[in-house]
Amino acid sequence: MNFTNGNMYQKNTSKAFQIDNAADLLKIGLLLLLGFFAIVLRERINIPMKLPGHHGFEFMLLFMAGKTLSRQRYAMSISSIGASASAFMPLFHFGNAFMPFTLLLPGIIGDLIINKTGKTNYLYIAVAGGLAYSSIPISRQVIMMVTGIPFGSLLNGFLYPFVLHFVFGALGALAGAGIFSRFAK
């Protein structure tokens, strides 16, 4: 009976990841679908470039578009969860059991880098996107060393796939931030 004098209870909700209304749930759902769409593009658009990491452009473009337009703090991570969950669907044939794990890393690392410093200039976003997408060959190298499962792009060395993943991820993040920051204002 301590609060019978009309005083309000102290607010006890978390501010880290707050869902206030249906609009926030809709944004989260759209970000999950964005991750799914990134995998659909990766799987269905077959560009025979034969370069490791060439899907990093559209992958990071979509993830950065989601982060820029939604203004959610962990937008890239949510999209990454959508991409990872879609990798379990039987209509995609990745041929590698570790693909859901490797698809989680770019969004999480991208969010960590961008949220930690708060910098929003284009050069910084390009470097963050490149580092985030280059986490894929790093995780594959670790998986290959631990399990012995070979990954085709890493059989002839680590540096070439790492650099190309970085370049394509940086270009995609730069394009996503450059294009969609105009609409976010």
C-alpha positions as CSV (number, residue, x, y, z in Angstrom):
1,M,0.0,0.0,0.0
2,N,3.0,2.3,-0.4
3,F,1.6,3.8,-3.6
4,T,-1.8,4.8,-2.5
5,N,-0.8,8.5,-2.5
6,G,-0.9,8.7,-6.3
7,N,2.7,8.4,-7.1
8,M,3.5,6.3,-10.2
9,Y,5.6,3.2,-10.3
10,Q,9.1,3.5,-11.5
11,K,9.4,2.5,-15.2
12,N,11.1,-0.8,-15.5
13,T,11.3,-1.5,-19.3
14,S,14.5,-2.0,-21.2
15,K,15.7,0.7,-23.4
16,A,18.2,-1.5,-25.2
17,F,15.7,-3.2,-27.6
18,Q,12.4,-1.7,-26.9
19,I,9.3,-2.7,-28.9
20,D,6.6,0.0,-28.3
21,N,4.0,-0.7,-30.8
22,A,2.9,-2.6,-33.9
23,A,5.0,-0.3,-36.1
24,D,8.2,-1.6,-34.5
25,L,7.1,-5.2,-35.0
26,L,6.4,-4.4,-38.6
27,K,9.9,-2.9,-39.0
28,I,11.4,-6.0,-37.5
29,G,9.4,-8.2,-39.8
30,L,10.5,-6.2,-42.8
31,L,14.1,-6.4,-41.7
32,L,13.8,-10.2,-41.4
33,L,12.3,-10.3,-44.9
34,L,15.1,-8.1,-46.2
35,G,17.6,-10.8,-45.0
36,F,15.5,-13.5,-46.7
37,F,15.5,-11.4,-49.9
38,A,19.3,-11.1,-49.7
39,I,19.5,-14.9,-49.8
40,V,17.0,-15.1,-52.6
41,L,19.1,-12.7,-54.6
42,R,22.3,-14.6,-53.8
43,E,20.8,-17.9,-54.8
44,R,18.7,-17.0,-57.8
45,I,20.8,-14.4,-59.6
46,N,23.7,-16.4,-60.9
47,I,26.3,-14.0,-62.2
48,P,29.2,-16.2,-63.4
49,M,32.0,-13.9,-62.2
50,K,33.9,-16.7,-60.5
51,L,35.1,-14.2,-57.9
52,P,34.8,-15.1,-54.2
53,G,32.6,-12.6,-52.3
54,H,30.9,-11.1,-55.4
55,H,27.5,-11.4,-53.7
56,G,28.7,-9.1,-51.0
57,F,27.7,-6.1,-53.0
58,E,23.9,-6.8,-53.0
59,F,24.1,-8.4,-49.5
60,M,25.7,-5.4,-47.8
61,L,23.6,-2.9,-50.0
62,L,20.4,-4.5,-48.7
63,F,21.6,-4.7,-45.1
64,M,22.8,-1.0,-45.1
65,A,19.6,0.0,-46.7
66,G,17.7,-1.6,-43.9
67,K,19.9,0.0,-41.3
68,T,19.6,3.5,-42.9
69,L,15.9,3.4,-43.6
70,S,14.6,1.7,-40.4
71,R,16.8,3.6,-37.9
72,Q,16.8,0.5,-35.7
73,R,20.0,0.2,-33.7
74,Y,20.4,-3.5,-34.5
75,A,18.9,-3.5,-38.0
76,M,21.8,-5.3,-39.7
77,S,21.7,-8.0,-37.0
78,I,18.0,-8.5,-37.5
79,S,18.4,-8.8,-41.3
80,S,21.3,-11.2,-40.7
81,I,19.0,-13.4,-38.6
82,G,16.5,-13.4,-41.4
83,A,19.2,-14.5,-43.9
84,S,20.5,-17.1,-41.5
85,A,17.0,-18.5,-40.9
86,S,16.3,-18.7,-44.6
87,A,19.5,-20.7,-45.2
88,F,17.7,-23.6,-43.4
89,M,14.9,-23.7,-46.0
90,P,15.2,-26.6,-48.4
91,L,14.6,-24.5,-51.5
92,F,18.1,-23.1,-51.2
93,H,21.0,-25.5,-51.8
94,F,24.1,-24.2,-50.3
95,G,25.9,-27.5,-49.8
96,N,27.4,-26.4,-46.5
97,A,26.1,-26.9,-43.0
98,F,27.9,-23.9,-41.6
99,M,26.2,-21.4,-44.0
100,P,23.6,-20.2,-41.4
101,F,26.4,-19.4,-39.0
102,T,28.5,-17.5,-41.5
103,L,25.5,-15.5,-42.6
104,L,24.9,-14.3,-39.1
105,L,28.3,-12.7,-38.8
106,P,28.2,-9.8,-41.3
107,G,25.1,-8.2,-39.8
108,I,26.3,-8.6,-36.2
109,I,29.8,-7.3,-36.9
110,G,28.5,-4.4,-39.0
111,D,26.2,-3.4,-36.2
112,L,28.9,-3.6,-33.6
113,I,31.3,-1.5,-35.6
114,I,28.8,1.2,-36.6
115,N,27.0,1.3,-33.3
116,K,30.1,1.3,-31.2
117,T,31.6,4.5,-32.7
118,G,28.5,6.2,-34.1
119,K,30.4,7.5,-37.1
120,T,28.3,8.0,-40.2
121,N,30.7,9.3,-42.8
122,Y,30.8,7.3,-46.0
123,L,34.4,6.2,-45.8
124,Y,33.8,4.8,-42.3
125,I,30.7,3.0,-43.4
126,A,32.5,1.5,-46.4
127,V,35.3,0.2,-44.1
128,A,32.7,-1.2,-41.6
129,G,30.8,-2.9,-44.4
130,G,34.0,-4.4,-45.8
131,L,35.1,-5.7,-42.5
132,A,31.7,-7.1,-41.7
133,Y,31.4,-9.0,-45.0
134,S,35.0,-10.2,-44.8
135,S,34.1,-12.1,-41.7
136,I,32.7,-14.8,-44.0
137,P,36.1,-16.0,-45.2
138,I,37.6,-15.6,-41.7
139,S,34.9,-17.9,-40.2
140,R,35.3,-20.3,-43.1
141,Q,39.0,-20.5,-42.5
142,V,38.4,-21.2,-38.8
143,I,35.8,-23.9,-39.7
144,M,38.2,-25.4,-42.2
145,M,41.1,-25.5,-39.7
146,V,38.9,-27.0,-36.9
147,T,36.8,-29.5,-38.9
148,G,38.9,-30.2,-42.1
149,I,35.9,-29.4,-44.3
150,P,37.3,-27.7,-47.4
151,F,35.9,-24.5,-48.8
152,G,36.6,-24.1,-52.5
153,S,37.5,-20.4,-52.4
154,L,40.0,-20.9,-49.6
155,L,41.9,-23.9,-51.1
156,N,44.4,-21.7,-52.9
157,G,45.0,-19.2,-50.1
158,F,43.3,-16.9,-47.7
159,L,44.3,-13.4,-48.8
160,Y,42.6,-13.3,-52.2
161,P,39.1,-14.3,-50.9
162,F,39.5,-12.0,-47.9
163,V,40.4,-8.9,-50.0
164,L,37.6,-9.6,-52.5
165,H,35.0,-10.1,-49.7
166,F,36.2,-6.8,-48.2
167,V,36.0,-4.9,-51.5
168,F,32.6,-6.2,-52.5
169,G,31.2,-5.7,-48.9
170,A,32.6,-2.1,-48.8
171,L,31.2,-1.2,-52.2
172,G,27.8,-2.6,-51.2
173,A,27.7,-0.8,-47.9
174,L,28.8,2.4,-49.5
175,A,26.2,2.1,-52.2
176,G,23.5,1.3,-49.6
177,A,24.4,4.2,-47.4
178,G,24.8,6.6,-50.3
179,I,21.5,5.8,-52.0
180,F,19.2,5.2,-49.1
181,S,20.5,8.0,-46.8
182,R,18.7,10.4,-49.2
183,F,15.4,8.8,-48.4
184,A,16.0,8.6,-44.6
185,K,15.8,12.3,-44.0
